[in-house]
Amino acid sequence: MNFGFSYIGLIFLLMLMIPNIIWSKNKPKDYEKYEKNENKILLVLERIGEVGNTCLALIFTDFNINNISNWSIILLVAFLLMILYEIYWIRYFKSNKTMKDQYSSILGVPVAGATLPVLAFLLLGIYGKNVFLVVSTIILGIGHIGIHLNHKKEAELQNKSEV
């Protein structure tokens, strides 16, 4: 593991953060109601993973492209997952912005808005042979995906009770 600036990490973080900034002004109806019920342990894990991933993605040059090899396929797949994440957001922003839209799947990936970036960062950590990013991403995934699976389940129960 080599310290230094990672432009690949920066690209991944921009692809992650820009849609989330836009989302903060386009949240689904009643989203705050679901936020109140978040599991505190999952929330702590999510926050630890977010801070870890943000820092770690930027401070290791191992994520940058040094040469093209079979190993580069992992980085390519990670990048394709982030492209799919952007497509998920475009679809969400064009939708009615309901909880169902928020927790939709894409190409069979459940809760795509939470799952896709976690998988992409996990692959980035594997590509860079960086155990710290891999561990941080696993922590993030447990918290982030867990929270959003709970939101989805709660929204589905809410929809059934309204029918």
Secondary structure by P-SEA (a helix, b strand, c coil): ccccccaaaaaaaaaacaaaaaaaaccccaaaaaaaaccaaaaaaaaaaaaaaaaaaccccccccccccccaaaaaaaaaaaaaaaaaaaaaaacccccccccccccccccccccaaaaaaaaaaaaaccaaaaaaaaaaaacaaaaaaaaaaaaaaaaaaac
